[in-house]
Each structure stands twice: as structure tokens, then as C-alpha cells.
Amino acid sequence: MPHHDHPLRIALLSYRSKPHCGGQGVYVRHLSRELAALGHHVRVFSGQPYPELDEGVELETVPSLDLYNDEAPFTTPPLRQWRDWIDALEVGTMWTAGFPEPLTFSLRVLRALRSRHGEFDVIHDNQTLGYGLLGVQRFGVPLVTTIHHPITVDRRIEIKEAQGWMKLSKRRWYSFVGMQGRVARRLHSILVPSHASADDIVREFGVRRSSIDVVPLGVDTRFFHPRPDIPRLPGHIVCVASADSPLKGVATLLRAAAKLATERRISLTIVSKPRPDGPVERLVDELCLREHVTFRNGLDDTELAHLLASAEIAVVPSFYEGFSLPAVEAMACATPLIASRAGALPEVVGDSGAGRLVSPGDVAELAATIAALLDDEKERTRLGEAAWTRVRERFSWRAVAAATAQRYAATIATTHHRSPSLSSL
């Protein structure tokens, strides 16, 4: 594999980078920190919400109109705050029920880099896949793109779950996915976190398999590690998921919890902020689970690690995952994991007995598996130890950064080979 013996100047692009959930902000923070620790110079270009970054990494904000902020989502800003035609496009797409951020961020970052592309040896996009990237690619600077998983899977599941006119609304919201597929097919260097995700991207987006390299994601073991000083709370279950997304299977877990609550004392903490009176909130009431279920959000790494370490079981009930940082974080805390047999989750858990797998959407199987583990302390201890061993062997951010930097070097070499005249840029 080609390598560079000097530090690389890296532009890392992320259209939204929420620090503690959603995956993108987590990826940007830890990858940038470890790349900097390896001696590279990293500048993150991000729209709102902005990431939390560590010392040694620079942030360049690429502000949008922030139409989807937590305090006042879908609120149109006053006309005097609109700056240009990209802002108008952003508002117009929101007004017509679409999601504009991948496109509008890519256009803004194209404009930001147009006169500055000579400052960077490589540009790394974190699943924006907007048309503006095709303009960035024409600069001749090597471009690497991470695709965590094809959003076509999210779209298919959410449309299937929607009722009535909401089906049409969901189709419009996910209209950006067609653009992402068209852009992905024209890129030369794509990183994905799992072999399952690679297969899905080839199938869903029509990307050449030869353009894809698998680099698993990592976990920050400074925070996520076994904590024997924190007692496990009897019957305590934790799930880290976007509660209102049908893809994440939270409804399945709630129904399993309702079944368990009739037989034993349990408590379920879901790390998420569900919509007030949204489908998950309503389901909690329908199942009479208010005294058993707690929602928490905005946790920093230390708080989340302590929460996971206090649980007897962690559950990832998703119908699909391109990887699953929550699964790996639970494993790192030696918390016994139950996960769906879906997407990359079997690949994350592995065949070494580091977790239990269940059929996605099967309430009875999930409830029975949770009950069996709650009743078997010896098996919980064994699962936790096997999970921590697997994390140390396979999932570290330093290894992720080193593998990513190797891919940068290979892309730089092949880009310059395709266009020798660009080597002087």
C-alpha cells in the first residue's frame, strides 16, 4: 500500500455533525483526533450542528440556515437572514417537504474550496454525496468519501411504516437519495464500515465494488471500557437509538419491555429525544410503560459510558445498521449485548460469542432473550468479557485513522497517476 512519509493536509467534510448521536459527529470527532495524533493536519468543514473537536483539529464552519435545529425545527428565518441563492434553495426545499442539507452543504463547500483547494493534499467527505462534490472532484485534489450505509434502506423502511398521506411525504423527504446514488457512482474512492454495508452500497447505489474499501469504525476506549466500580442495576436495560426512526426498532423493544414488565421488575433507559406526542411517546402510554421507561439525551461520553456500565443488558433492536457505534460502545463497557440479526450487526458481534443475536422485529424472541440473560449472571459475565476482548482486538480509533490514512495515500497515488499534471496543484 502506498504511504507518505510527511504529514498530510486533510479537509474533512461533514454536512451535519451532532456531537453525541446520529453517528456523523462521533465519526468526525474521533477520526480527526486520531489523524492529528498520527501527525496529519486536519481541518473540519461542517454545517450545523457543529461537532465537538479535540485539541489539534481546526473547525471551519459552513453555516446553513439551520432549519432543523432542536429548539425550533422547520422554522423559516426572516428574509433578511437569507444570504444568497443557496439559502433560497434550502428554504424552498424545506417548504416542499424535502431535505436540502446534503445538496446545499455540498454547494457551499464547493464555493469555500474553489480558491483554496491547493491548501489540501486530500479531501474526505463524510456521506454528503451532494452534487457539489462533483465540482470538488474536478479540482483534481484526491477525494475520499465515507458512506456509512445507503440511505435507500432507511427510505424503504420508513415508507413501509408510514400511513396514508405520510407515504408521499416520506418519499419527498428522501428525494435527496437519488442524488446520493448518482454522485456515488462517479466517485473513485469510497470507505465503508463493514462488508455488509459494502454489499448494500453496490446493490443499492450501483457503485463498483473495486471503488470500495472496508475500514471498521472505532470506539473511544478512554471513556468506553469496563468499570467494575459501577454496580450493575438489577433489571436495567439500555438502548442508544434515534427513537422515532422505524429503522432503529425501538417500538419492538418497547413491546418486549411491556411483556417483561408483567413478569419481573425492569427499567429501560433509551438514549434519545423522542418527539413530543410522537409515535414512540404514544406507544409508551399505550403500553403503560411510563414507570419503567426513561428517555435521556445530551449525554457526554463519560455520562453515556457510566450509563452503559450500570446496565445489565444493552439492546440494539435495529432493522438495519451499516455498522453500529452504540453496539461497540456497549461491548467496550463489557455490557452484555443483544442485537438484531440485521445489516452489519452480526459482523460487529462476530462469531466469538460477544453478544446474542435475535430476529429483527420479533417481540417474543427479544423478550425471551432478555429474560434468559437477566436470569443468568454467569452468562452475562462471559458475554461482557468476550465483548471487551473483541473491542480491543478489532475496534480502536487509532487503527481506524491509520487505515484511513493508508487509503488517502493510495488515492493520492492513483489520482496523480490518472492526471500527472495535477501533481503540482
Backbone hydrogen bonds, N-H to C=O, Kabsch-Sander energy under -0.5 kcal/mol:
donor,donor_aa,acceptor,acceptor_aa,energy
10,I,8,L,-0.7
10,I,41,H,-3.3
11,A,122,V,-2.1
12,L,10,I,-0.6
12,L,43,R,-2.5
13,L,11,A,-0.6
13,L,124,H,-3.3
14,S,45,F,-2.4
17,S,49,P,-2.4
24,Q,22,G,-0.7
25,G,18,K,-0.6
27,Y,23,G,-2.6
28,V,24,Q,-2.5
29,R,25,G,-2.2
30,H,26,V,-2.2
31,L,27,Y,-2.5
32,S,28,V,-2.0
33,R,29,R,-2.1
34,E,30,H,-2.1
35,L,31,L,-2.4
36,A,32,S,-2.3
37,A,33,R,-2.0
38,L,34,E,-1.4
39,G,36,A,-1.7
40,H,35,L,-2.1
41,H,8,L,-2.8
42,V,40,H,-0.6
42,V,56,G,-0.5
43,R,10,I,-2.6
44,V,58,E,-3.4
45,F,12,L,-2.8
46,S,44,V,-0.6
46,S,60,E,-1.5
47,G,14,S,-1.4
53,L,51,P,-0.6
57,V,54,D,-1.7
58,E,42,V,-2.2
60,E,44,V,-3.5
61,T,59,L,-0.5
62,V,46,S,-3.0
69,N,66,D,-1.0
74,F,67,L,-3.4
75,T,67,L,-0.5
75,T,72,A,-0.9
76,T,74,F,-0.5
81,Q,78,P,-2.3
82,W,79,L,-1.7
88,A,84,D,-1.6
89,L,85,W,-2.4
90,E,86,I,-2.3
91,V,87,D,-2.5
92,G,88,A,-2.7
93,T,89,L,-2.3
94,M,90,E,-1.9
95,W,91,V,-2.8
96,T,92,G,-1.4
97,A,94,M,-2.0
98,G,93,T,-3.0
99,F,173,W,-0.6
103,L,100,P,-0.6
104,T,100,P,-2.6
105,F,101,E,-2.7
106,S,102,P,-1.5
107,L,103,L,-1.9
108,R,104,T,-2.2
109,V,105,F,-2.9
110,L,106,S,-1.7
111,R,107,L,-1.8
112,A,108,R,-2.3
113,L,109,V,-2.2
114,R,110,L,-1.2
116,R,113,L,-1.4
117,H,113,L,-1.1
119,E,116,R,-2.4
120,F,117,H,-1.5
121,D,9,R,-2.4
122,V,9,R,-1.7
123,I,142,P,-2.8
124,H,11,A,-3.4
125,D,123,I,-0.5
125,D,144,V,-2.9
126,N,13,L,-2.4
127,Q,125,D,-1.0
127,Q,146,T,-1.2
133,L,130,G,-2.0
134,L,131,Y,-1.4
135,G,131,Y,-0.8
136,V,132,G,-1.9
137,Q,133,L,-2.8
138,R,134,L,-1.0
139,F,136,V,-1.6
140,G,137,Q,-1.5
144,V,123,I,-2.8
145,T,189,S,-2.2
146,T,125,D,-3.1
147,I,145,T,-0.5
147,I,191,L,-2.6
148,H,146,T,-0.5
153,V,150,P,-1.8
155,R,151,I,-2.6
156,R,152,T,-2.4
157,I,153,V,-2.1
158,E,154,D,-2.7
159,I,155,R,-2.5
160,K,156,R,-1.8
161,E,157,I,-1.8
162,A,158,E,-1.5
166,M,163,Q,-1.9
167,K,164,G,-1.7
169,S,165,W,-1.8
170,K,166,M,-2.8
171,R,167,K,-2.2
172,R,168,L,-2.1
173,W,169,S,-2.5
174,Y,170,K,-2.3
175,S,172,R,-1.7
176,F,173,W,-0.6
177,V,174,Y,-1.8
178,G,175,S,-0.8
179,M,175,S,-0.6
180,Q,176,F,-1.9
181,G,177,V,-2.1
182,R,178,G,-2.1
183,V,179,M,-2.6
184,A,180,Q,-2.6
185,R,181,G,-1.9
186,R,183,V,-1.7
187,L,184,A,-1.6
190,I,211,S,-2.8
191,L,145,T,-3.0
192,V,213,D,-2.3
198,A,194,S,-1.9
199,D,195,H,-2.4
200,D,196,A,-2.1
201,I,197,S,-2.5
202,V,198,A,-2.2
203,R,199,D,-2.1
204,E,200,D,-3.4
205,F,201,I,-2.1
206,G,201,I,-0.5
206,G,202,V,-1.0
207,V,201,I,-1.0
211,S,208,R,-1.6
212,I,209,R,-1.5
213,D,190,I,-2.5
215,V,192,V,-2.9
215,V,213,D,-0.6
219,V,395,F,-0.6
221,T,219,V,-1.3
223,F,220,D,-1.8
224,F,220,D,-2.7
225,H,223,F,-1.0
230,I,227,R,-2.1
233,L,310,S,-3.1
236,H,233,L,-2.2
237,I,267,S,-2.9
238,V,313,I,-2.0
239,C,269,T,-2.4
241,A,239,C,-0.6
241,A,271,V,-1.1
243,A,241,A,-1.1
245,S,242,S,-1.7
248,K,245,S,-1.8
249,G,246,P,-1.4
253,L,249,G,-1.6
254,L,250,V,-2.6
255,R,251,A,-2.2
256,A,252,T,-2.1
257,A,253,L,-2.7
258,A,254,L,-2.3
259,K,255,R,-1.7
260,L,256,A,-2.3
261,A,257,A,-2.6
262,T,258,A,-0.7
262,T,259,K,-0.8
263,E,260,L,-1.9
264,R,260,L,-1.8
266,I,264,R,-0.6
267,S,235,G,-2.4
268,L,292,H,-3.1
269,T,237,I,-2.8
270,I,268,L,-0.5
270,I,294,T,-2.9
271,V,239,C,-2.9
271,V,269,T,-0.6
272,S,270,I,-1.3
272,S,296,R,-1.5
278,G,275,R,-2.5
282,R,278,G,-2.4
283,L,279,P,-1.9
284,V,280,V,-2.3
285,D,281,E,-1.6
286,E,282,R,-2.6
287,L,283,L,-2.3
288,C,285,D,-1.3
289,L,284,V,-2.6
292,H,289,L,-2.0
293,V,289,L,-2.0
294,T,268,L,-2.5
296,R,270,I,-2.1
304,L,300,D,-2.6
305,A,301,D,-2.6
306,H,302,T,-2.3
307,L,303,E,-2.2
308,L,304,L,-2.6
309,A,305,A,-2.3
310,S,306,H,-1.1
310,S,307,L,-0.6
311,A,307,L,-0.5
311,A,308,L,-1.1
312,E,236,H,-2.2
313,I,236,H,-1.4
314,A,336,P,-2.9
315,V,238,V,-2.4
316,V,338,I,-2.5
319,F,247,L,-3.2
320,Y,247,L,-0.8
328,V,324,S,-1.6
329,E,325,L,-2.9
330,A,326,P,-2.1
331,M,327,A,-2.3
332,A,328,V,-2.5
333,C,329,E,-1.3
334,A,331,M,-1.8
335,T,330,A,-2.3
338,I,314,A,-2.5
339,A,356,R,-2.8
340,S,316,V,-1.9
341,R,358,V,-3.1
342,A,340,S,-1.9
344,A,321,E,-3.2
345,L,342,A,-2.0
348,V,344,A,-2.2
349,V,345,L,-2.6
350,G,346,P,-2.4
354,A,349,V,-0.6
356,R,337,L,-2.8
358,V,339,A,-2.1
362,D,359,S,-1.7
363,V,361,G,-1.1
366,L,362,D,-2.2
367,A,363,V,-2.7
368,A,364,A,-2.4
369,T,365,E,-2.3
370,I,366,L,-2.5
371,A,367,A,-2.5
372,A,368,A,-2.3
373,L,369,T,-2.0
374,L,370,I,-2.7
375,D,371,A,-1.4
376,D,373,L,-1.6
380,R,376,D,-2.0
381,T,377,E,-2.4
382,R,378,K,-2.1
383,L,379,E,-2.7
384,G,380,R,-2.4
385,E,381,T,-2.3
386,A,382,R,-2.4
387,A,383,L,-2.4
388,W,384,G,-2.2
389,T,385,E,-1.9
390,R,386,A,-2.1
391,V,387,A,-2.3
392,R,388,W,-2.1
393,E,389,T,-1.8
394,R,390,R,-2.0
395,F,391,V,-2.1
396,S,394,R,-0.7
397,W,219,V,-0.7
400,V,396,S,-1.9
401,A,397,W,-2.8
402,A,398,R,-2.3
403,A,399,A,-2.4
404,T,400,V,-2.4
405,A,401,A,-2.7
406,Q,402,A,-1.8
407,R,403,A,-1.7
408,Y,404,T,-2.2
409,A,405,A,-2.2
410,A,406,Q,-2.1
411,T,407,R,-2.5
412,I,408,Y,-2.8
413,A,409,A,-2.2
414,T,410,A,-2.3
415,T,411,T,-2.7
416,H,412,I,-2.2
417,H,413,A,-1.6
418,R,414,T,-2.2
419,S,415,T,-1.9
422,L,419,S,-2.4
423,S,420,P,-1.6
424,S,421,S,-0.8
425,L,422,L,-2.2
